[in-house]
Amino acid sequence: MAKLVTFQSGDHQGYGVLDHSASTICDFTQVDLSRYGAPDSVRDMLSLIELGHAGAAIANRVRDDVDVWPAAACVDLAGAKLLPSLPRPLTVRDFVSFEKHLLQCARRHEGFEDWTPPQIWYDRPVYYRGNPLSFVGHEAPVPAPKATQKLDYELEMGFIIGKQGRDIPADAGLDYVFGLTIFNDFTARDVQREDAAVYMGPCRSKDYDGCNAMGPWIATLDEIPDVTDLTMTIRLNGKEIGRGKSGDAHHSIGDMIAIASQETTLYPGEFMGTGTVGDGAGLEKGISIKSGDVVELEIDQLGVLRNPVVTHSASNA
């Protein structure tokens, strides 16, 4: 399994793969990737993803060739700033696939104590379109929007499309996935509830600058035997407050890709979220977050995504 990162080191932005100990980055901008079968077009994370499984294989070959990494390519992970693993996904689709999350969120509202999802939710996956321009990475400060008094976190698994396709069968869906990552789409719950009155989806409640966190890396699917058997954990200020399994989702990744690709061409570099796992959002527990809080998401084999919440003015300093 290759762990791929996009990073900043001093004035230099690079991308590359972690060694087996996950302590050193091999900066692909300092390596002759043609030795590993890469075409000259590979210059950043997106162009590597566009190679699909071949791109993942190249990353694995470089990782396993650690003994001959050029000195200029070796970057200490501890001294690097991790950016969003894919800084500018082509599109963002986020599904709602965990029944426990859906029920617990809805039943927090007066008059919805006995609410159940409509049949359409059980019949097929449903998603909203997000903001591909608002991503931050691991340890990046997340600015609390001035418009909200009820900022929320959401523990999700994200996946990135690595092969072009249209009308993809559900049982072939995973073949179109380049890799997995952790996703936290911070949400202004009060804004979301207000705007929901016009039946336009999440609207601006998830669109604020810096309120989509992705990372710490993209994990390629090889060596992950079962994507439905990953433990998902959330900690707030160091205390565990939620835990679930990726397999608790009502719909599979294949189901999501099938519905997203109906009469619609998917392209490498598109990003999708599986939706928030049960107990993975503050709304389910009556919790809101504020400046000074630290949100930490962990998924087996995908690492830890940690983000401090700051005031809006501090984020622009």
C-alpha positions in Angstrom: 0.0 0.0 0.0 1.5 3.3 -1.1 0.8 6.3 1.2 0.8 9.4 -1.1 1.1 12.9 0.2 1.2 16.5 -1.1 3.4 18.7 1.0 5.1 22.0 1.6 8.7 22.2 2.8 10.0 25.7 3.0 9.2 27.4 -0.2 8.9 24.1 -2.1 5.7 22.3 -2.8 6.1 18.6 -3.7 4.3 15.3 -3.8 5.4 11.8 -3.2 5.3 8.6 -1.2 6.1 7.7 2.4 8.7 5.1 3.2 7.6 1.9 5.0 8.1 3.6 8.4 6.0 6.6 7.4 8.7 8.9 8.6 10.3 10.1 5.3 8.7 11.4 2.1 10.3 10.6 -1.3 9.7 13.8 -3.2 8.6 12.8 -6.7 9.7 16.1 -8.1 13.3 15.1 -7.3 13.1 11.6 -8.8 13.3 10.4 -12.4 10.0 8.6 -12.4 10.6 7.4 -16.0 12.8 4.8 -14.4 9.7 3.4 -12.8 7.5 3.5 -15.9 6.0 7.0 -15.6 5.4 9.1 -18.6 6.7 12.7 -18.8 3.2 14.0 -18.1 3.4 13.0 -14.5 4.2 16.2 -12.7 1.8 16.3 -9.7 -0.6 14.2 -7.7 -3.5 14.6 -10.2 -1.4 13.5 -13.1 -0.2 10.5 -11.1 -3.8 9.6 -10.3 -4.7 9.9 -13.9 -2.6 6.8 -14.5 -4.9 4.8 -12.3 -3.6 1.5 -11.1 -0.4 2.0 -13.1 0.2 5.2 -11.0 -0.3 3.3 -7.8 2.1 0.6 -9.0 4.7 3.3 -9.8 4.3 4.7 -6.3 4.8 1.3 -4.8 7.9 0.6 -6.8 9.5 3.9 -5.7 8.5 3.2 -2.0 10.2 -0.2 -2.2 13.3 1.3 -3.8 14.1 3.4 -0.7 17.8 2.4 -0.7 18.4 4.4 -3.8 16.4 7.5 -3.2 18.4 10.6 -4.1 19.3 12.7 -1.0 17.5 15.7 -2.5 14.3 13.7 -2.6 14.3 12.7 1.0 12.1 15.0 3.1 11.5 14.5 6.8 7.8 14.1 7.4 8.0 15.7 10.8 9.3 18.9 9.2 6.9 19.1 6.3 3.5 20.7 6.1 1.0 18.2 4.7 -1.4 19.8 2.3 -4.6 18.2 1.1 -3.5 14.9 -0.4 -5.2 16.0 -3.7 -5.2 19.8 -3.4 -7.8 20.5 -6.1 -10.1 17.6 -6.8 -12.0 18.0 -10.0 -15.4 17.6 -8.3 -16.7 16.7 -4.8 -19.7 14.3 -4.3 -20.6 13.4 -0.7 -23.0 10.6 0.0 -25.3 10.0 3.0 -24.8 6.2 3.5 -24.9 5.6 7.3 -28.4 5.0 8.6 -27.4 5.6 12.3 -26.0 9.0 11.5 -29.0 10.0 9.5 -31.5 8.9 12.2 -29.6 10.4 15.1 -29.2 13.8 13.3 -32.8 14.0 12.3 -34.2 13.0 15.7 -32.3 15.8 17.4 -34.9 18.2 15.9 -38.2 18.9 17.5 -41.0 17.1 15.8 -38.7 14.5 14.2 -38.3 12.2 17.2 -40.0 9.3 15.2 -38.6 10.2 11.8 -37.4 7.5 9.4 -35.6 7.9 6.1 -37.7 7.8 3.0 -37.7 4.6 1.0 -35.6 6.3 -1.8 -32.7 6.5 0.7 -32.7 2.7 1.1 -33.1 2.1 -2.6 -30.1 4.0 -3.9 -27.3 6.3 -2.7 -27.9 10.0 -2.5 -25.3 12.7 -2.6 -24.7 16.4 -2.7 -22.1 18.4 -4.6 -19.4 20.1 -2.5 -16.8 22.8 -2.9 -13.5 21.5 -4.5 -11.7 24.8 -3.8 -12.0 24.8 0.0 -9.7 21.9 1.1 -7.1 21.9 3.8 -4.7 19.2 5.0 -3.6 17.5 8.2 -2.9 19.9 11.1 -4.2 22.9 9.0 -6.3 25.4 11.1 -9.9 25.3 10.2 -11.5 28.8 10.5 -14.9 28.9 12.3 -17.2 30.8 10.0 -18.6 34.0 11.4 -22.0 33.0 10.2 -22.4 30.0 12.5 -22.8 29.4 16.2 -23.0 25.6 15.6 -20.0 24.4 13.8 -19.8 20.6 13.5 -17.3 18.0 12.5 -18.0 14.9 10.4 -16.0 11.6 10.3 -16.0 10.2 6.8 -13.9 8.0 4.5 -13.1 9.6 1.1 -12.2 7.9 -2.1 -10.6 9.2 -5.3 -11.6 8.1 -8.8 -8.6 6.8 -10.8 -10.1 5.6 -14.1 -12.6 7.2 -16.5 -15.9 5.5 -16.8 -19.6 5.9 -17.4 -22.6 3.7 -16.4 -20.3 1.7 -14.2 -21.8 -1.5 -12.7 -21.7 -1.6 -8.9 -19.7 -4.8 -8.8 -17.0 -3.1 -10.8 -16.9 0.1 -8.8 -13.8 -0.5 -6.7 -11.8 -1.0 -9.9 -12.3 2.7 -10.6 -11.0 3.8 -7.2 -7.4 5.0 -7.0 -7.2 5.3 -3.3 -8.8 6.1 0.1 -8.3 9.0 2.5 -10.0 10.6 5.5 -12.5 13.4 5.0 -13.9 15.9 7.5 -16.5 18.2 6.0 -17.0 20.8 8.7 -20.6 22.0 8.7 -22.4 25.1 9.9 -25.5 23.3 11.3 -27.5 26.4 12.0 -26.9 27.7 8.5 -27.7 24.3 7.1 -31.0 24.2 8.9 -32.0 27.7 7.8 -31.1 27.1 4.1 -32.9 23.8 4.0 -36.2 25.6 4.0 -35.6 26.2 0.2 -34.9 22.5 -0.5 -31.5 23.2 -2.1 -29.4 20.6 -0.2 -26.6 21.6 2.1 -26.0 24.9 0.3 -23.4 27.2 1.8 -23.2 25.4 5.2 -20.3 23.2 3.8 -18.7 25.7 1.4 -16.7 28.0 3.6 -13.0 28.4 3.0 -10.9 25.8 4.8 -13.9 23.8 6.0 -13.1 20.6 4.0 -10.2 18.7 5.4 -8.5 15.8 3.6 -5.5 13.6 4.6 -3.1 12.9 5.9 -2.4 10.8 2.8 -4.0 8.8 0.0 -3.7 5.0 0.6 -3.8 2.9 -2.5 -6.1 -0.1 -2.4 -3.5 -2.8 -2.6 -2.8 -4.3 0.8 -6.3 -3.2 2.1 -8.1 -6.6 1.9 -11.5 -5.3 2.9 -12.6 -1.6 2.6 -15.7 -2.5 4.7 -13.7 -3.6 7.7 -12.0 -0.4 8.7 -12.5 1.1 12.2 -13.3 4.8 12.2 -12.7 6.8 15.4 -13.2 10.5 16.3 -11.5 12.3 19.2 -12.3 15.9 20.4 -9.6 17.5 22.4 -7.9 14.2 22.9 -11.0 12.3 24.1 -12.7 9.6 22.1 -16.3 10.6 21.4 -17.3 8.3 18.5 -16.4 5.0 16.8 -17.8 3.0 14.0 -17.0 0.7 11.0 -16.7 1.6 7.3 -18.9 -1.5 6.7 -21.8 0.0 8.7 -22.7 1.9 5.5 -26.0 0.9 4.0 -24.6 1.4 0.5 -21.2 0.2 -0.8 -18.6 2.3 -2.6 -19.5 0.3 -5.7 -23.2 1.4 -5.3 -22.0 5.0 -4.9 -19.9 4.9 -8.1 -22.7 3.2 -10.0 -25.2 6.0 -9.2 -22.7 8.8 -9.7 -21.8 7.4 -13.1 -25.4 6.9 -14.4 -25.3 8.7 -17.8 -22.4 10.7 -16.4 -18.7 10.3 -17.1 -16.4 10.1 -14.1 -12.8 11.2 -14.5 -9.6 10.6 -12.6 -9.3 13.1 -9.8 -12.9 13.3 -8.8 -13.4 13.0 -5.0 -16.3 11.3 -3.2 -17.1 10.8 0.5 -19.0 7.8 1.9 -20.9 10.0 4.3 -20.6 10.4 8.1 -20.4 7.2 10.1 -22.8 6.8 13.0 -21.7 8.8 16.1 -19.3 10.6 13.8 -20.9 14.1 14.0 -21.5 16.5 16.9 -25.1 17.0 15.9 -25.8 13.4 16.9 -24.7 14.1 20.4 -25.7 17.8 20.8 -22.1 19.0 20.5 -20.9 22.1 18.7 -17.2 23.0 18.3 -15.5 26.3 18.7 -12.2 28.1 18.4 -9.6 26.3 20.5 -11.0 22.8 19.9 -8.9 20.1 18.1 -10.7 17.5 16.0 -8.9 14.2 15.3 -10.2 11.6 12.9 -8.6 8.2 12.6 -9.4 5.3 10.2 -7.5 2.0 10.1 -4.6 2.1 7.6 -5.6 5.6 6.5 -3.8 7.4 9.4 -5.0 10.3 11.5 -6.4 13.6 10.3 -6.1 16.3 12.9 -7.3 19.9 12.7 -7.5 22.7 15.2 -10.4 25.1 15.0 -9.5 28.8 15.1 -11.3 32.1 14.9 -12.0 33.5 11.4 -9.6 36.4 11.9 -6.8 34.2 13.1 -7.1 32.0 10.0 -6.4 35.1 7.8 -3.5 36.5 9.8 
